[in-house]
Amino acid sequence: MDKILRRSSTNKKLAGVCGGLGEYFGVDPTLVRLIWVFLVFCYGTGVLAYIVALFIIPE
């Protein structure tokens, strides 16, 4: 069975990017969200990366 990276329609808070990444990699989406928050506060690139992922990853 092939995995396809998509935004989650069931496990989403804003746009489903973190939920989709969690489902794709087989980890808890909450862990993906925590990593994303870490990137936002430590490096400042998390917001830009989320916006890019929002447009790149299909729904």
C-alpha positions in Angstrom: 0.0 0.0 0.0 1.5 3.3 -1.1 1.5 6.2 1.3 0.4 9.6 0.1 1.1 12.8 2.0 -2.1 14.7 2.4 -3.5 17.2 4.8 -5.7 15.5 7.4 -9.4 16.2 7.2 -10.2 14.6 10.5 -7.2 15.4 12.7 -6.7 19.1 12.2 -6.4 22.2 14.2 -5.7 24.9 11.6 -5.3 23.4 8.2 -4.5 19.8 8.8 -0.8 20.0 7.9 0.5 18.6 11.2 -2.2 15.9 11.3 -1.3 14.9 7.8 2.4 14.7 8.6 1.6 12.6 11.7 -0.5 10.2 9.7 2.1 9.9 7.0 5.0 9.2 9.3 3.0 7.1 11.7 3.5 9.3 14.8 1.1 11.1 17.0 0.1 14.5 15.4 0.5 16.2 18.8 4.2 15.3 18.6 4.4 16.9 15.2 2.7 20.0 16.5 5.1 20.3 19.4 8.1 20.0 17.1 6.5 22.7 14.9 6.1 25.0 17.9 9.7 24.4 18.8 10.8 25.5 15.3 8.7 28.6 15.5 10.1 29.8 18.8 13.7 28.6 18.4 14.4 29.3 14.7 11.5 31.4 13.5 11.2 29.3 10.4 8.2 27.3 11.5 5.6 29.9 10.4 7.0 30.2 6.9 7.4 26.4 6.7 3.7 25.9 7.7 2.5 28.3 5.1 4.6 26.7 2.4 3.4 23.2 3.5 -0.2 24.5 3.5 0.1 25.3 -0.3 2.2 22.3 -1.3 0.5 19.4 0.5 -2.9 18.6 -1.1 -6.0 18.2 0.9 
